[in-house]
Amino acid sequence: PYLLASTNSVNPEFSDYFDGNLPIRFPIIALDGSSVNGITTNNRIGNPNLSPELTVAYEVGADLDILKDYVHLEYTFRHRTHKDLIVIANLPSSTGFTSQVINIGKMRNVTQELLARVSLIRNVKDINWDVRYQFAKTNNTVLKANTDADEFSIGTYISPGIVAKEGEPFGTFKVNDYKRDPNGNIIVGANGAPVVSTEQVYAGSFLPDFTMGWGSTFSWRGLSFDVQFDMKQGGRFYSGTKDATDFNGTSLYSLLNDRQPYIIPGSVVDNGDGTFSENTTAITILYDAVGNSGNPDSEKMVDASYIKLREASVSYTFDKKFFKNVPLSSISIGLVGRNLKFWLPSENVYADPEANAFGQSGNEQGIEFPSYPSVRSVGFDVRIKF
C-alpha cells in the first residue's frame, strides 16, 4: 500500500528531545517564532508503473534411510529465477526525493542443502548417541538490474553503498579504496600517507559462501545432553565499531607500529609519467594519517565468518513410573545455555557478524554500527506432559 503514488505527512513530529518544537497554532508557528510547512511530501516518490514480482522455481531432492535407519540423508537442489523484484532504490536528493520502490530485472538463486543424521549408538545398555550435520550453499547472481543501467543502489542511508549489479551477487558493497598502482600496491603522497582514490570498487557481498551446522545428542536412561554449533563462511560486513574506535584511537588498528613512524609495506610513489617507484617516506603521524575516519570504507570492511556454540543443554526426564497416581506422562527439567562461545576471524575484533543496524530483513544487511556485545544466556527448561 501507498507505493504507487507519493504521499504526504504532517509536520512536525512532536518530540521532547528538542525544546520549542511544539506549535501553538496552524499553520505551524514554533515557539521560537519560526514557521514550517504544516504538510509536506514524503521523501519517497510514488511509482505508478510498479508491477508484481514473479518467481519461477523448481527443486528436486532425495531422502534416504540406510543401514536400518541408522543413517538418514536429505539432499535438496533448488533453482529460483526472480523477475521484477520489488526493492527500494536510492535517488539523488537533487531530484527532490531520496528513494523510490522499483522493479529490478532478474535475479537467480541456486541452492543446495544437505542434512545428515547418524545414530552411533542405539539402545545399548540404555545409551543412545546421535549426531547431525547441515550444509547449505546458495549461488546468487543478478542477471539484469534494470533498463537504464547495469547496477543501482539498494542502500544505504550511510556509506558504503550496497548495490545490485549485473553479474554480481545481490547486496554487493561498493566502497572507496586507496589509490593503487597496476600491481595493487598502495600509492602514497609526499608525506608517506596513503592517497584515497576517487573511484569506488566492489568489496564483496553480505551473502555468505556457505552455512554449516553440526550437533549431537547423547542420552542415558532419563539423562540427556545436547549441543549445537553453527558456522557461516564468507561474506563481508561494514563495521561502524571499527570506524568509531579507529577515529577515537581506542582500536588495535590505531596502535599500528606502536604509533611510531614507519613506511607502509609495499607502498609506491607515483612518478607522474605512468611509472612508480618504491616509497621511502615514513608516516610521521600515523593516527592522523591512517587511523581515523578519513580512511576509505574498504578499511572498515570485515570478514563476516564465524563459528558459534549456539546452544548446549542438559536435562533429566522423569517418566510415568514416577507418577503412578498422578495423570502425568513425564516431567523434563533442563538447563539450557545459548550463545555460549564464538570464534571469529583474526581481523574481526570489533563486533558480532550477525549484528545488523537495520534489522534482519530488507536489503540493507551487513551494516553494523557500534553495537552491544552478543548476549550469553542460561536458563531453566521445564516440560510437563499429560
N, C-alpha and C positions, 0 to 999 in steps of 0.2 A: 504493500500500500504506500501511496504518496511518493512513488518513484517516477511516474510518467510526467508529472508537471512540477514546477517549482512551488515551494510552499513558503509561508511566512511565519514569523514568530514575533511575540510581543516582547518589547524591551521595557525596563531592564530585567535581568534575572536577579530577584531580590536576594541579598545575602548580607549577613552581618560581618563578613570578612573585611569589607571596606566601609569606612564611615561615609555618611552623607549620600548614599545611593538610593534612599527611599523617596519617591516622588510625592509631591503634595497635591498635584492636580494633573489633569490630562488635557491637552498634550503635556508630555512629561517635562517638568522643570525640576532639576535636582535641587537639593538644599543649598548647594553652593552657587546656585543661580544659573548653571549651565543647562543646556537643553539637549535632549536626544530624541531620535525618532521613536514614536510610540510603537510602530510596527515596521519590521524590516524583512527583506527577502533573505531566506536562509542561504548558507554558503554552498549548498549542493544544488546544482541546476537539474531540472527535470529532463527526462529523456523519453519523448513520446514514441520513439522508434524501438524501445526496449521489447525484446521478444523472449519467449520461454527458452529455457535450456533444453537440450536434447542429448540424452546419453544412450549409446548403443553398447551393450555389454554381452559377453559370453564367458562362461567358465566351465572348466572340466576338472574333475577331481576323482580321487580314489580313497577308499577306506579299506584297510587290510588288517585282519586279525590272524596272527600266525603263532605257531608253537603253542597250541592250545590256549590261545588268548593271552599268553604271557607277553606278547609284543603286539602293540596296536599302533598303526601308522595311518596318518591322514595327509594327503597332498592335494593342494588346490592351485590351479592356474587360472588367473582371471585377466581378461583383456577388456578394457573400457575406453571408448572414444567419446569425448565430451565436445559438443558443439554449441556455440553461442552461450558460453558460460557467463553468468551474471556476476560481475565484480565491480568494486569501487575503484575508479581510476582518478588519480590526482590531476588537477588542472592548474595552469599558471594563474596566480592571483590577479594578473593583469586582465584576465577575462571578466573579472567581477565575481567569480566563483572559485571555489577551491577543489571541488570534486564533482563527479558525475557517475552514476551507475550505468554501465555499458555492457554490451556483449563482446566477448573476445572470440576469435575464430574457432580454434580447435585445439584440443589437448588429449594426450594419450597416456593411460596408465596401464602398465603391465606388471602384475603382481604374482609372486609365487609364495606360497605358505606351506610350511611343513610342521606337523605335530607328531611327536612320538611319545608313547608311554610304555615303559618296560617294568614288568614285575620281576624283581630279582629274587625275592623270597615270598612265597605264598603259603600261609598256614603251616609253617614248620615250627612246631612247638609254640603255637600261638604267635609267631613272629610273621609280620608282613612288611615288605620293603618295596616301594615303588619309586621310580624316577621318571621325570618328564622333561621334555625339551620342545621349545617352539622356535621357529625361524620364519622371518618374513622379509621379503625384499620387493621394493617397488621401483621400477624404472619409469620416471615421469618425464615427458617431453612436451613442450609447447610446439605444436605443429604450425599454427598460424595465430599471429597476435590479433591484428585487425586489418582493415582495408587500407589504412593510412600509413602504417609503419610496421617494422618488424619487431618492435617492442613497445611497451608502455608501462607506466608506473602503476603498481598496485599498492603502494605505500612508500613513504610513510609520512607521518607528521614531523619526523625528525630526519636527520642524516644518520646513517646511509640510506640510499634508495633501495627499494625492493621492486624488481621488475619481472614482467612476463616477457621473455624474449624467445623468438623462434629458434628452435634447435637446442635450447637450454631448459633445465628443469624449472617448473613454476616456483616462484619465490627465490629468484637469484638475486644476490646482493650486488649492487653497483656502487663502487666507492672510489674516492680519490686515493692516490698512492704516491709514493716517492717517484721522482723523475729517475729514469733508469736508462743505461746505455743498451745497445742491441744484445749484450750478453747478460742483461738482468742486473748489473751492478748499480748500486745507488750512486747518483750524481750529487756532489756536494758543491756548495758555494765557496766564496773566498774565505769564509770563517770556519770552514770544515763541517758545517751543519748541512744535513740533507735538504735538498730542494724538493718541494712538493709540486707534483705535476698538476696542470690544469685539466688534464684529460682523465676520465674515470675508467676504471677497469672492473671486470666481473670477478667476484670474490667468493664463488661457491653459493650453494643454496642452503636454506634451513632444513631441507629434507635429508634424512639420514641415508647412508648407503644400505644399511640393513638393521633390523632389530632382532634381538635374540633373548630367550629366557630359558632358565633351567631350574628345576627344583626337585625335591624329594620328600616323601612321606614315609616315616618308619613308625610302626606300631607294635606293641606287645601287650596282649590282653587289652585292658582298658586304657593303657597309656599310649599317647601318640605324639610324635614330633613332626613338624613340617617346616620347610624352608623354601624360599623362592628368591632367585636372583633375576634381575632384568639388565639388559645391555642394549645400548644404542651405539652404533659405529658410524662415524662420519657426520656430515652436516656442520654448519657454522652458526655462530650467533654473535651479535653485536653486544659487547659488554659495556654498559654505562658505568658500572663499578670500576672497570679498568680506566675508563676515561676520567672519572672523578678523582680516583686515587693517584693517577699519574699527574693530574693537574695540581693537587694539593701536596704532592710529594710524599705520600704515605704508601705507595705501592713498591713492590720489589723492583719493578722496572725502573723506577726513579733512582734506585741505588746502583745503577749500572756503573761498573768500574769504580765503585765507592765514591761516585761523584767527582772523580778526578779526571783531568783532560785525557782524551785518548782519541786515536784515529779509528774511524768507523771501518771495520774489516771489509776489504774488497771494494771500498768506495773509490770513485774516479772523479776527475775534473774534466769538464767539457772544454776542449781547446778552441771551440768556435769554428773549426774547419771540418767538422764531421769526424774528428778523431778524439780520443780520450786518453788521458794519462793517469797514472797512479796518484792517488791523493796522499799528500804528506803533511796536511794541516790537521792538527788535533782540535777537537771541540774544546773550547775553553770554559763554557758554562753549560754543562750537559743538561741540567734541569730546565733551563730556559730554552735551549735549542731543540731538545728532543723530548724530554719527559713532561710535556704539557699538552693542553687540549688543542694546540696548534698542530699536533700530529695528524697525519692523514687517517681517515677512517679505516684503512687497511690495517693499521697498527692496533685497532680496537676489536678486530675480528678474532674470535677464539674458537678452537675446536670444541664441538658440542657433544663429543663422545662421553660415555660414562658406563660404569658397572655399578649397580646398586643392590645391596641386600634389602630387597623390597619388604620382605616380611618373614618373620620367624615366630613359631608358636609351639607351645607345649600344652597338652590338655589331658584330662582323665575323664573317662565316661563310666558312670555308674549305670549298669544295665538293669533290666527288670527284676533280676533276682534280689536286688536291694530294696525293692518296693513291692513286697508280696501283698500287702494290704492297702496299697495306695494305687490309684488309677494312673500310673505313670509308666511310660516305656523306658525312658532313660533321662539322666541329667548329665550334661557335659560341662565341666568347668575348665577354663583355659586361661593362659597368659599369652598375650599377643603383642609383639613389637613390630613397628613399621618404620621404614627408612632408617634402619639401624646403622648402616655403614655405606659409604660410597667411595669409589675410586675414579679419579679424573685424570686427563692428560696432564703432563707436567707443565704445559703452558697455561693451564686454567687454574689459577689460584684466586679467582675472583668471585664466581657465582655458580649456582646450580644451573646446569644447562636446560633444565625443564622450566625454569622461571621465565615468564613472558609478561612484559609490561602491558600488553593489550589483550590478555586473556588467552585461553587455549583454543579459541575458534576465530575464524576470519583469516584474511590474507596476511596480516602483519604478525608473523611468527618470527622467533629468533631475535627479538629485541628485548634486552634486559637493562633496566635502569637499576640504580642501587637498591638492592632487594634484601629482605630478611634471609638469613641462612635457612636451609631446609629444616623442617621440624621433625625431630625424632619422637615417636610416641610409644608408650607402653600402656596397655590396658587389660582389663579382665573381660572374659567372654563367658557367658552362662547361657546354655541352651537346654530347654525343657521340652521333652516330647511326651504327649499324652497317648 
